[in-house]
Amino acid sequence: MLTSKSAPSKACVRGARRLSSPIAEQRFREIVPPLLDDAYSLAKWLSQNPTDAEDIVQDAALRALQALSTVSVDRPKPWFLAIVRNAAMTFMARNRRKTVAYVGDLADLDTLDLPQGGDAAPNPEQELIALQDGERLRKAIAGLPSPFLETLVMRDINGLSYREIAEATETPVGTVMSRLARARAMLAKTLRAEA
């Protein structure tokens, strides 16, 4: 979860305010704060580092503030997640070697619609099995190639529609659907091989 520590620093916001209008600041306050958790989750999966994810979200927030001076936003979630995605790719290109493995953490998996075993409290054995299964799933997701990983995270963790993912990744809807199907097939194959 994103905290006030990971929000843009006051000095950075003051600098960005010089480049933005009061209307842009108001639109920013309406659009960006409700999306910070999704932005952080995506950044963390893409960067595999919570600290880097905070920097990426901060950079994305500043980019959004500057853009809102000149841009009208009809669909805020895909628009802002596209900025986060681009900020993550820029950050990693500048700060990482070319072979990067993407991961998130178990907290992100809580947002997936995984089958639940009912309302009864699980016994310790069931809890251990669920923890191990969650770790296997996290590793399998982390092992996906970048285009499949970001599509899967945007759909199954951030809850974006195919159209919104297409907007955020600047790819056709058919490509999004294909990537999602392939990502899920790769996950299933990986999990079956480990069973």
N, C-alpha and C positions, 0 to 999 in steps of 0.2 A: 504494500500500500504506500502511496506517495504521501510524504509528510511535508510540513512547512519547510523543513530543512532542504528538501529537494525542489522546492519551487524556485523560480528565478530569483537571483539575489537582488537586493534593493538597488545596488549600484548599476547592475545590468539593466534593470527595469527603467531606472532614471535615464540611462543612456538611450534606451529604445524609445522612451517617451518623447525625447527631443525629435525623434524621427517619425512620430505618430501624432495623430490628432486626438482631441478629446472623444470624438465619435468612435474612432478606432479603439480607444481604451475601453469605452463602454461595451462595444461589440465583443472585445476580447474577454471582458469579465463575464459576459453572457455565454460565450461559446467555449472557451478553453477550460476553465476550472472543472466543469462536470466531466470532461474527457481525460483528465490527468491520470486517473488509474488505468484506463485502457492504454493510454500513451506509454505509461511506464511499463506496463506488462509487455507491450510489443517491443519497446526498446530493450528491455531486459532479455527477452528471448533472442533478439537479433544480436545483441552485443555480448551476451553471456556473462555480464558483469553488472551487479546492481549500482555500483558507483558510476560506471560509464553510462548506464541507463539514465541516471539522474542528470548527468551532463547533457546527454542527448535530448532529453525532454526539455531541459532549460533552454537549449539552443533552439529547439523546435518552437517553444513558446515565444521566444523573442522574434523568430522568423514570422510567426503567426501575427504577432502584434504589429510588426512592420507591414505585413501584407494587408492587414485589415484597413489600412489607410486608403488602399486603392482597389480592393477586391470585394465583391459581394459574394457571400457564402450562402448557398441554398441548402446544402447538406453538410453540416459541420463535422460530423464524425469521420466520414471518409476523407474530407478535406484536411482535417488536422492530423489524422493518422498517416496520410500521404506525406505531410511535412515531417512527421516523426520518422517515417521510413527513410525519407531522403536524408534527414539529418543523421540517422544511424549509419547509412551507407557512406556518407561523407566522413563522419567521425572514424569509422573503421578503416576507410581508405587512407586516411591521414595517420592513424595511430596504430594500425595493426599490420602484421604480415599478411600475405595474401591467402594463406590457408587458415580459415577460421571455422571453428565448430560452434554452432549456435545452440544455446540452451536456455532454459528458464529455470524455475524451481517448482517445488511441490505445491506451493501456495497458488500458482497459476493454474494447476491442474484441478483445483477445487471448482473452477468455473466451468469445466467441461461437463457435459451432460452424460456422466457415466451411470450405468445402472446401479441403483441402490438396493440393498438387501432388505428393505422394509424399514419400519419405524423402530423396531426393537434394537436395543443397544448391542453392538457386536461383542463377542467374547474376545479375550486377548489374542487367541489364535487367528480369528477373523481379522482383527486389527493389523496383526503382523503381515498376514497375507495381502491385505489391502495396501499396506505401506510398500511391500515389495513389488506388487503389481504397479503401483503408482510410480515407483522409481524406474521400473522397466519401461513404462510408457514414456516418462520424461526423457530417458536416454534414447528411446526410439525416435521421439519427436526431435530431439537435439541432433540426431544423426541424419535428418532429412537435408537434402540440398536446399540452398537458400530460397529459390522461388517457391518450392513446395512448402517449406517451413513457414514463410511469411503468409502464404495463402491459408494454410491450415490454422495458424494462430489468429489471423484476422477473422476467419469464419467461426471456428469452434471455441475460441477463447474470448475474442472481442465481440463476437456476435454480429459481424457485418454481413449484409446480403451480398449475393454475387455481384450485383451492380455496383455496390459501394466498394467492394474489393477491386473491381475493374477500374473504378475511378482512382482509387488510392495507388494502385500499381501501374496505372496507365497501360493496361492490357485489355484485350477484348473479353467479354463475358464468357465466351466459349473457352478461351484459354484458362480463365479462372476455374471454370467447372472441370476442365480436364486436369489442371494441376491439383485441385482438391481431390478428385477421384484417384489420381495417381499417388498423392501423398497418403491417402487413407489405405490404398492397396500396399504401398511400401511399409506402412506401419503394421498392417495385418501380417504381412510376410515376415517382418522382423520379429514380431511378437510370437508368431507360430514357430519360427526357427529356434527361439530361445526357450520354448516350453518343453 
